[in-house]
C-alpha cells in the first residue's frame, strides 16, 4: 500500500524534471541565437574596421594621383548564422560565377567569419542580396590602388591588407599618410618622366642583353629625385609575392663599382694646383702635385674623348689610356671619397639604403685601384658626382615634397663655404667647378661611361655605368644610368647611350625649387 501512495509523487517529480529540461533548452536556444547575432555583428564590424582605413593619396609633383584609396564590394559569410552549406552553396556559386568546391574550401578554412569573394560587381552584389541567405552579407572595403602598377613600385612601396605601409614611401611616411589633416602627399617624381625613363632603361637592357639596372635623375641644387626606376620591378598590388632579394631597389643597393671616381679626384687635385700656380698654366702639361701623375690641361677639346681599355675595364672620358695608366693615387684620396659621402648612407627617404664600402688603402696605380674592392649605391654615386660639378654642394637626395611637419621638405645643407664635409674636405672653388664642368662637357652631350665587372656578381658579365648632367654649362639636373649583367659590349657602346641626354634635357625643363 505504501508503494502505491508514492506513485503520484514520483510522477510529479518526473513532470517537473521534464518541464525544467524544456525550459533549459528554450533558454539555451534563445541565448545562442542572441549570441550568434551579436557575434555576427562583431565579426562584421571588426572586418569593416580593419579594412576601412584613411590613407592619403600619393601624387606626383604635378598633382597626378599615383596611389589612392578605392572602394570595392566583397561577399562574406558568418558561420554561426548560415544554414547548412549544402542548402546555399550552389546558389551562391552560380551568382558569383564560382565553383561550389571553391566556396566550400574557403568556408571550412576558418571559423566565425570568412570572405567568399573580393571585388564583386554590382550585379553580383544585387544577386546575393536578392537571395536573402541568412549569414551571407556584402561588405564595402577600402583598399590601396596603385594607378601605374609596377612603375613606381620601388618609390611608393605598398601596404598590407590592413593598410600598414611595408615598403617605400608607404613605409617611410606611414604615420603622415594616416594623418587626416591633409588629403594628399606629394612626391618629387614626375609621372611622365618616370614613364620615359622606364622605357629607355628597358630598351637599353634589351640592346645590351643586361638583366637588371636603374636610372635616376636628380635636381642638382636641392636633391629632388625627378625619376627613379629599377628593373626588375614587382606589382605592389600583389605584395605577397614581393621578395627583396629578387626585386632589390638597385638605386639604393651597394651594387655599383665606383672605381672611376678616384680619377675625378686626381684631376681636381691637379687642377687646383694649376690654378694656384697660374704662371704654369700656359703649358700643355700642368705639373702634378708631389707623388701624383700629370694629366693634360683643363682646356679639353670638346668631343675629343677617349675610350680607355684595361682588360675587362673600359672608360669613355676626357682622359686618355696613357694618362690613366700613369696615375699614382695617394692615401688622401680615401679622405676625399669619404668626404663625398662614399662608405655612408645618403639619408634618402627610402627604406633599406645601403652604405657601401671603401678599401682600406688607396695608394697605388690605376690598375691596382681597379682591383681593390669598392662598392657604392647609384644614388650615393650620383650625389657625389653632382657635388663635383656644383661647387662642392652636397645635397640630401629625397623623394618627398614634405617633411613630418607637413611643410615643404627641409633643405638640409651639408656644405659650408663651398666645401664638402668629411674628415678631409674637397675644396671646389667657383673657377675650379667651371673647369670641371668644361672637362666633363661633351659636344654630343654624351655622359661619362665606365664598364667593369660587377662587385656583387660571380659571373663574367659586365656592369655599365653612365654619369651625366644637363645643360652642359649651367647644370640643372644630373643622372646616373646603370646596367648590370651585360653580355653585349659593342665597340661604340657610348653612342648607344645618347637617349640619356634627351631624357635629361626634358627633365631640366621642369620648374624646380632651388
C-alpha positions in Angstrom: 0.0 0.0 0.0 2.8 2.5 0.8 4.4 1.8 -2.6 1.2 2.8 -4.3 1.0 6.0 -2.4 4.4 7.1 -3.6 3.5 6.8 -7.3 1.8 10.2 -7.6 4.9 11.9 -6.1 7.2 10.1 -8.5 5.0 11.2 -11.4 5.2 14.8 -10.2 9.0 14.6 -9.9 9.3 13.3 -13.4 7.0 16.0 -14.7 8.9 18.8 -13.0 12.2 17.4 -14.5 10.7 17.4 -18.0 9.4 20.9 -17.6 12.8 22.1 -16.4 14.6 20.4 -19.3 12.2 22.1 -21.8 12.8 25.5 -20.2 16.6 25.0 -20.2 16.6 24.0 -23.8 14.4 27.0 -24.7 16.7 29.4 -22.8 19.8 27.9 -24.3 18.4 28.3 -27.9 17.5 31.9 -27.1 20.9 32.7 -25.7 22.6 31.0 -28.6 20.5 32.9 -31.1 21.2 36.3 -29.4 24.9 35.4 -29.0 25.1 34.4 -32.7 23.6 37.6 -33.9 25.9 39.5 -31.7 28.9 37.5 -32.9 28.0 38.1 -36.5 27.8 41.8 -36.0 31.0 41.7 -34.0 32.8 39.9 -36.9 31.3 42.2 -39.4 32.3 45.4 -37.5 35.8 44.0 -36.9 36.2 43.2 -40.6 34.9 46.6 -41.7 37.1 48.4 -39.2 40.2 46.6 -40.3 39.5 47.2 -44.0 38.4 50.8 -43.9 41.5 52.9 -43.1 42.0 56.5 -44.1 45.2 57.0 -46.0 46.3 60.0 -48.1 46.5 59.8 -51.8 50.1 60.0 -53.1 50.5 62.4 -56.0 53.4 63.3 -58.3 54.9 66.8 -58.4 52.2 67.9 -60.9 49.4 66.5 -58.8 48.7 63.3 -60.8 47.4 60.6 -58.5 49.8 57.7 -58.1 48.2 55.8 -55.1 44.7 56.1 -53.8 42.1 54.5 -51.6 39.3 52.9 -53.6 36.1 51.1 -52.5 35.2 47.5 -53.6 32.5 45.0 -52.7 33.1 41.7 -51.1 30.9 38.7 -50.1 31.4 37.3 -46.6 29.8 34.6 -44.5 29.2 34.2 -40.8 29.4 30.6 -39.8 27.1 30.8 -36.8 24.2 32.3 -38.8 24.3 30.4 -42.0 22.2 27.3 -42.9 23.9 24.1 -43.7 26.4 24.6 -46.6 24.6 22.2 -48.9 21.5 24.4 -48.9 23.1 27.6 -50.3 26.5 26.7 -51.8 25.2 26.0 -55.3 23.1 29.1 -55.5 25.8 31.5 -54.3 28.4 29.8 -56.6 26.1 30.5 -59.6 25.6 34.1 -58.6 29.3 34.7 -58.0 30.4 32.7 -61.1 32.4 30.4 -58.9 32.7 26.6 -58.3 30.8 25.3 -55.3 34.0 23.4 -54.2 35.9 26.8 -54.1 33.3 28.2 -51.8 33.3 25.1 -49.7 37.1 25.2 -49.2 37.0 28.9 -48.3 34.1 28.4 -45.9 35.6 25.5 -43.9 39.1 27.1 -43.9 38.3 29.2 -40.8 35.6 29.7 -38.1 33.4 32.7 -37.4 33.9 34.9 -40.5 35.2 34.3 -43.9 35.4 36.2 -47.2 34.0 34.2 -50.1 35.0 36.6 -52.9 36.5 40.1 -53.3 35.9 42.8 -55.9 32.5 41.6 -57.0 30.4 43.5 -59.5 27.2 45.5 -58.6 25.2 42.8 -60.4 26.7 40.0 -58.3 26.1 42.0 -55.1 22.4 42.5 -56.1 22.1 38.8 -56.7 23.5 37.9 -53.3 21.1 40.4 -51.6 18.1 39.1 -53.5 18.9 35.5 -52.5 18.5 36.6 -48.9 20.5 33.7 -47.4 21.0 34.2 -43.6 24.6 34.8 -42.7 25.7 35.8 -46.2 26.4 39.5 -46.4 28.0 42.2 -48.6 30.8 44.5 -47.2 32.3 47.6 -48.8 36.0 47.5 -48.3 38.6 50.3 -48.9 41.9 49.2 -50.3 45.0 50.7 -51.8 45.2 51.1 -55.5 48.4 51.9 -57.5 47.4 53.5 -60.7 50.6 52.9 -62.5 51.2 49.3 -61.4 54.9 48.5 -61.0 56.2 51.8 -62.5 56.6 53.4 -59.0 56.9 50.2 -57.0 60.4 50.9 -55.6 59.5 54.5 -54.7 55.9 54.3 -53.4 56.1 50.7 -52.0 53.0 49.0 -50.8 50.6 48.4 -47.9 49.3 45.1 -46.4 45.7 44.0 -46.2 45.3 46.1 -43.0 46.6 49.3 -44.7 50.0 49.3 -43.0 52.9 50.6 -45.0 55.5 47.9 -45.6 58.0 49.5 -48.1 58.9 52.7 -49.9 57.1 55.9 -49.2 54.2 53.9 -47.7 56.5 52.6 -45.0 58.8 55.7 -44.6 55.9 58.1 -44.1 53.3 55.7 -42.7 52.1 57.9 -39.8 51.9 61.0 -42.0 49.9 59.1 -44.7 47.4 58.2 -41.9 47.1 61.8 -40.7 43.8 63.3 -41.8 45.0 66.9 -41.7 45.6 66.8 -45.5 44.3 64.6 -48.2 47.3 64.3 -50.5 51.0 63.5 -50.1 53.2 64.9 -53.0 56.4 63.4 -54.1 59.2 64.9 -56.2 58.9 62.5 -59.1 57.1 63.4 -62.3 54.8 60.7 -63.8 55.6 61.3 -67.5 59.3 61.5 -66.9 59.2 58.3 -64.8 57.5 56.5 -67.7 60.0 57.8 -70.2 62.9 56.8 -68.0 61.5 53.3 -67.6 61.1 52.9 -71.4 64.7 54.0 -72.0 66.1 51.6 -69.3 64.0 48.7 -70.6 65.1 49.3 -74.2 68.8 49.6 -73.4 68.8 46.5 -71.3 67.4 44.7 -74.3 70.0 46.1 -76.6 72.9 45.3 -74.3 71.4 42.0 -73.1 71.5 43.1 -69.5 69.3 41.6 -66.8 69.0 44.5 -64.2 69.7 48.1 -63.8 68.4 51.5 -62.7 68.0 55.1 -64.0 67.9 58.0 -61.6 67.6 61.8 -62.4 68.2 64.4 -59.6 67.9 68.1 -59.3 71.4 69.3 -58.6 70.6 72.3 -56.4 68.2 70.6 -53.9 68.4 66.9 -54.3 64.9 66.3 -55.5 64.6 62.9 -57.3 62.7 63.6 -60.5 62.7 59.9 -61.7 63.9 56.6 -60.1 63.3 53.4 -61.9 64.6 49.9 -61.2 64.4 46.7 -63.4 63.3 44.1 -62.4 60.3 45.5 -60.6 57.2 44.0 -58.9 53.5 44.6 -58.7 52.7 46.4 -55.4 49.1 45.2 -55.5 50.4 41.6 -55.3 52.7 42.5 -52.4 52.6 38.9 -51.0 54.8 37.9 -54.0 57.4 40.6 -53.2 60.9 39.3 -52.5 63.6 41.9 -51.7 66.4 39.6 -52.9 64.6 39.0 -56.2 63.4 42.6 -56.7 66.0 44.8 -54.9 65.9 48.6 -55.0 69.0 48.8 -57.2 69.2 52.6 -56.8 70.0 52.4 -53.1 71.8 49.0 -53.1 75.6 48.8 -52.9 75.8 47.0 -56.3 77.9 49.6 -58.1 81.6 49.6 -58.9 82.7 53.3 -58.4 86.4 52.7 -59.3 86.3 55.6 -61.7 85.8 58.3 -59.0 89.5 58.4 -58.0 90.2 59.7 -61.5 87.9 62.6 -60.9 89.5 63.4 -57.6 93.0 63.1 -59.1 92.1 65.6 -61.8 90.6 68.0 -59.3 93.8 67.9 -57.2 96.0 68.7 -60.2 93.7 71.4 -61.5 93.7 73.0 -58.0 97.5 73.0 -58.1 97.4 74.6 -61.6 95.0 77.3 -60.5 97.3 78.1 -57.5 100.2 78.5 -60.0 98.8 80.4 -62.9 102.3 81.2 -64.3 102.4 77.5 -65.3 99.0 77.3 -67.0 100.4 78.1 -70.5 102.0 74.7 -70.6 100.2 71.8 -72.2 101.0 69.7 -69.3 100.4 71.0 -65.8 102.9 69.8 -63.2 101.4 67.3 -60.8 101.5 67.5 -57.0 104.3 65.6 -55.4 103.9 61.9 -56.0 101.0 62.3 -58.4 101.0 61.8 -62.2 100.3 64.8 -64.5 97.2 65.0 -66.6 96.5 67.1 -69.7 95.4 70.7 -69.5 91.9 71.5 -68.3 91.2 73.1 -71.8 89.9 69.8 -73.1 88.9 69.8 -76.7 85.1 69.3 -76.8 84.2 65.8 -78.1 87.8 64.7 -78.1 87.2 62.0 -75.5 89.0 58.7 -75.3 87.8 55.1 -74.9 90.4 53.8 -72.5 90.6 50.0 -72.0 92.2 48.0 -69.2 91.4 44.3 -69.7 87.8 44.0 -68.5 87.6 47.7 -67.6 86.7 50.4 -70.1 86.1 54.1 -69.6 84.8 56.8 -72.0 86.0 60.1 -70.7 88.3 63.2 -71.3 91.3 61.2 -70.2 93.4 59.0 -72.5 94.6 55.5 -71.9 98.2 56.6 -71.3 97.2 59.3 -68.8 95.1 57.0 -66.7 97.8 54.3 -66.7 100.4 56.8 -65.4 98.3 57.9 -62.4 99.5 57.2 -58.9 96.8 57.5 -56.2 97.7 58.6 -52.7 96.1 57.7 -49.4 94.4 61.2 -49.1 92.0 60.3 -51.9 90.3 58.0 -49.4 89.5 61.0 -47.3 88.1 62.8 -50.3 85.9 59.8 -51.1 84.6 59.8 -47.6 84.0 63.5 -47.7 81.9 63.0 -50.8 79.7 60.5 -49.0 81.1 57.1 -50.0 81.0 54.4 -47.4 78.0 56.0 -45.7 74.3 56.4 -46.4 73.0 59.5 -48.1 69.9 59.6 -45.9 67.4 59.4 -48.8 63.9 58.9 -47.5 63.5 55.3 -48.8 63.9 52.3 -46.5 66.8 49.8 -47.0 69.5 52.1 -48.2 73.0 50.5 -48.0 76.2 52.3 -47.1 78.6 50.6 -49.5 82.3 50.2 -48.7 85.7 51.7 -49.3 89.1 49.9 -49.4 91.5 50.0 -46.5 94.1 51.7 -48.6 94.1 53.6 -51.9 97.8 54.1 -52.6 98.9 52.6 -55.9 98.4 52.8 -59.6 95.2 52.9 -61.6 95.5 49.2 -62.3 95.8 48.5 -58.6 92.8 50.7 -57.7 90.7 48.8 -60.2 91.4 45.5 -58.3 90.6 47.0 -54.9 87.1 46.4 -53.6 84.8 49.4 -53.7 81.0 49.3 -53.6 78.5 52.1 -53.7 74.9 52.7 -54.4 73.9 54.6 -57.6 72.2 57.3 -55.6 75.4 57.7 -53.5 77.5 58.0 -56.6 75.1 60.4 -58.3 75.1 62.7 -55.2 78.9 62.7 -55.1 79.1 63.4 -58.9 76.6 66.3 -58.6 78.7 67.8 -55.8 81.8 67.9 -58.0 80.1 69.8 -60.8 78.2 72.1 -58.3 80.9 73.8 -56.3 81.1 71.0 -53.7 77.5 71.4 -52.7 76.4 68.0 -51.2 72.6 67.9 -51.1 70.3 65.4 -49.5 68.5 63.3 -52.1 64.8 62.9 -51.3 61.5 61.7 -52.9 59.0 63.5 -50.7 58.0 67.2 -51.1 57.0 67.5 -47.4 58.5 66.6 -44.1 57.0 65.3 -40.9 55.6 68.8 -40.2 53.6 68.8 -43.4 55.7 71.5 -44.8 58.0 71.6 -47.9 60.9 69.2 -47.4 63.6 70.9 -45.4 66.6 71.9 -47.4 69.3 70.5 -45.2 72.7 71.8 -46.2 75.7 69.5 -45.7 78.2 72.0 -47.0 79.9 75.1 -45.8 81.9 77.6 -47.8 81.7 75.5 -51.0 83.4 72.5 -49.3 82.1 69.0 -48.9 82.1 67.8 -45.4 84.1 64.9 -44.2 87.5 64.1 -42.4 89.2 65.9 -45.3 87.1 68.2 -47.4 87.2 68.5 -51.2 87.5 72.3 -51.8 86.0 73.3 -55.1 86.1 77.0 -55.9 83.8 78.6 -58.5 86.6 78.6 -61.1 87.6 75.0 -60.4 83.9 74.0 -60.6 83.7 75.7 -64.0 86.8 73.9 -65.2 85.4 70.6 -64.0 82.2 71.2 -65.9 84.1 72.1 -69.0 86.1 68.9 -68.8 83.0 66.8 -68.3 81.2 68.6 -71.1 80.9 66.8 -74.4 79.8 68.4 -77.7 77.4 65.4 -78.3 76.0 65.6 -74.8 77.2 62.1 -74.1 77.7 61.0 -70.5 80.9 59.6 -68.9 80.7 55.8 -69.2 82.5 53.2 -67.2 82.3 49.4 -67.9 83.7 46.9 -65.3 82.9 43.6 -63.7 80.0 43.9 -61.1 81.2 43.9 -57.5 78.4 41.6 -56.4 78.1 39.1 -59.3 80.1 35.9 -59.7 79.6 35.6 -63.5 81.7 37.2 -66.2 79.1 39.7 -67.3 79.8 43.4 -67.2 78.3 46.4 -65.4 77.9 49.7 -67.4 77.6 53.0 -65.5 76.9 56.3 -67.2 77.0 59.7 -65.4 75.9 63.0 -66.9 74.3 66.4 -66.4 72.3 68.9 -68.4 72.7 71.6 -69.6 76.4 71.3 -70.1 77.5 74.8 -68.9 74.8 75.5 -66.3 73.7 72.1 -64.9 70.2 71.8 -63.6 69.9 68.0 -63.4 72.3 65.2 -63.1 71.7 61.5 -63.8 73.1 58.0 -63.3 72.3 55.1 -65.5 73.4 51.5 -64.6 73.0 48.2 -66.4 74.1 45.0 -64.8 74.7 41.5 -66.3 75.5 43.0 -69.7 76.6 40.4 -72.2 76.9 42.5 -75.3 79.6 45.3 -75.3 80.0 46.8 -78.8 83.0 49.0 -79.6 80.9 52.1 -79.9 78.7 51.4 -76.9 78.8 55.0 -75.7 76.9 56.2 -78.8 74.0 53.9 -77.9 73.6 55.9 -74.7 72.6 59.1 -76.5 68.9 58.7 -75.4 70.1 59.5 -71.9 70.9 63.1 -72.8 67.5 63.5 -74.4 65.7 62.4 -71.3 67.9 64.7 -69.1 67.0 67.6 -71.4 63.3 67.0 -70.8 63.9 66.8 -67.0 65.8 70.1 -67.0 62.7 71.9 -68.2 60.7 71.2 -65.0 60.2 74.1 -62.6 62.4 73.3 -59.6 62.6 75.0 -56.2 66.3 75.7 -55.7 
